[in-house]
Amino acid sequence: MPPKTYAWISLWFLLTAPLMIWDAGYCLMRPRSMPGGDLYWFWKPYELYGMVDYVYGVKAFEDGDGFASAAAILNLLETFANIAYLVGTHVCETRTAPLMGYTGATMTLAKTILYGAQEYFCNGCAVGHNSPLNLFAFWIFPNILWMVFPSLIMWRLGGDMMIAVEAAEEKSKTD
């Protein structure tokens, strides 16, 4: 039986995959992706974001802070899982597609919570300097989205997987 498809999940994965790859590229290509680097033109918006979130800024890179690059590796892994979901539901249907989507969403949620917990426990060391409006617009609101959508995806795909497990259990009892 082919996996159920949900347009909103597919749309989320389609929209976020390029963004996550772009973000990972910025982090993993530093210093070339930063102001003064030969690839800076492609990641110019990060100059502003580096002023909002110091994890992405020049100083964190110069200090050897590896959090952004470590998170970038996770970005690539979760994006791989999300793309596997898309391929498994829309290209060559496979029963493992919901598990891949669930895994990618779980990774996104966990990474976003870790990112927020880091800021909480270091007393806003990377974003605490912002005005309340900038903090909300550029950091809090986007992170809320990165928690809400993956949570909803986990709920939907996890529910589907549980229904499949229960159906298989029922079928095995009648066989």
Summary of the structure (lengths in Angstrom):
residues: 175
radius of gyration: 19.0
end to end distance: 18.7
largest distance: 68.2
contacts: 503
relative contact order: 0.12
helix: 77%
strand: 0%
